[in-house]
Amino acid sequence: MTLRVVLVDDHRMLREGLRRILEDSDGIQVVGEAGDGAAALAAVATLRPDVVVMDVGMAGMNGVDATQRLRKDHPNVRVVALSTHTDKRYVRNMIRAGASAYVLKEAASDDLLRAVAAAAEGRHFLSPQITGFLLESWIAPPAADTPTAYELLGPREREVLKLLAEGKTSKEIGARMGLALKTVESHRRRISTKLGLHSIATLTKYAVREGLTTLE
């Protein structure tokens, strides 16, 4: 049986490298690519892959929101998260969104192949660096985790915050999201109130820390 895979990453050269790694392995066919979360959802709806390799931090719709939508609309499609981040909040957000695996971009190609195979079989896989990091966090004395952006903010609020952090004005955000200016401003006020952050600088730092954007 040949596994059908869609690659999602906003760096074309990285997608080309990932394609070579996957297609050099017997039993895997890359049937499509996408550069952001929205394009990924469209590709999955058309191509019906078995597995999606999903970048976590992308321009436009990020990997967490895309994974959440994808798993809701296509529950039989598995997701392998691909990221540069080892922070447990990134890992937790992707796993809670429905990803079956989390692989570091710096990891050996074998990790990616094992992750795709595990996901296709309904199993979970984490890069060894991630496993060790999470194990250390689990062994350490427990500390109360502060709620994440995915627990505090709704999907539209997260998207507004992401675009704000990327330097977009309220008018530009409205045009991008198809919202009236007053609606965007209302979202901005609620975001600031919920987070207790009232400057663009502090909101931007928060968005980056929470993995809503990488500003790359």
Sequence and secondary structure as in RCSB ss.txt:
>XXXX:A:sequence
MTLRVVLVDDHRMLREGLRRILEDSDGIQVVGEAGDGAAALAAVATLRPDVVVMDVGMAGMNGVDATQRLRKDHP
NVRVVALSTHTDKRYVRNMIRAGASAYVLKEAASDDLLRAVAAAAEGRHFLSPQITGFLLESWIAPPAADTPTAY
ELLGPREREVLKLLAEGKTSKEIGARMGLALKTVESHRRRISTKLGLHSIATLTKYAVREGLTTLE
>XXXX:A:secstr
  EEEEEE S HHHHHHHHHHHHTSTTEEEEEEESSHHHHHHHHHHH  SEEEEESS SSS HHHHHHHHHHH T
TSEEEEEES   HHHHHHHHHHT SEEEETTS HHHHHHHHHHHHTT  EE HHHHHHHHHHHHS        HH
HHS HHHHHHHHHHHTT  HHHHHHHHT  HHHHHHHHHHHHHHHT  SHHHHHHHHHHTTS    
